Amino acid sequence: MENLTLSKFQKNSENPFIKQAIEQVQKNIVKKYKTATNTGEKAILKAYDESTGEVLGHTQFIRQIEVDEEQFAKFYLSNFSAFFDLKPQAIKVFGYILTQLVPNQDTFYFEREECMNYTGYKSDKSVFIGLASLLSNEIIARGKTDYKYYINPMIAFNGNRITFAKTYIKKQKAHKPSDPNQMTLL
């Protein structure tokens, strides 16, 4: 595998991951929904068709949990595989990056000396190997300056910019009619 240098990665004036993130959200690829726990059926309001008893729709209450946003970052498990091919240096450098994320911002500032202190590395080489690995795996992207970077919001972010929700609706099976010339769907 060739050694990657930071200069091989394009500098960006805006987050290059945002367009892809918006497309994924619009295609309903990245949506998560979690209902309130310990509430059971009593917390669900349902609308029924009076003539058939069929459930037409429902609402549920979602419990909001407050967290210290300075200590909170969200990872998307569906994109966690981006970490599988990372070099060990990248894992440590990413740990430092998580400490630099500012709530509700997709940028972070990278201080080489702070990163070296955090990771325990004695030379720049390991830090740069880690950064290059994170860049090549599209977990981060370079900004316009050598110290500004963008985080891929489909991998991790710190904030409450968007609420993701997903509803699963079970498909109903077609029933075999007693008369083979007639078919009805429920």
Sequence and secondary structure as in RCSB ss.txt:
>XXXX:A:sequence
MENLTLSKFQKNSENPFIKQAIEQVQKNIVKKYKTATNTGEKAILKAYDESTGEVLGHTQFIRQIEVDEEQFAKF
YLSNFSAFFDLKPQAIKVFGYILTQLVPNQDTFYFEREECMNYTGYKSDKSVFIGLASLLSNEIIARGKTDYKYY
INPMIAFNGNRITFAKTYIKKQKAHKPSDPNQMTLL
>XXXX:A:secstr
     GGGS B SS TTHHHHHHHHHTT S      TT GGGGEEEEE TTT  EEEEEE        GGG  EE
 GGGGGGGTT  HHHHHHHHHHHHH  TT SEEE  HHHHHHHHT SSHHHHHHHHHHHHHTTSEEE SSTTEEE
E TTTEE S S             B  SSTT  B  
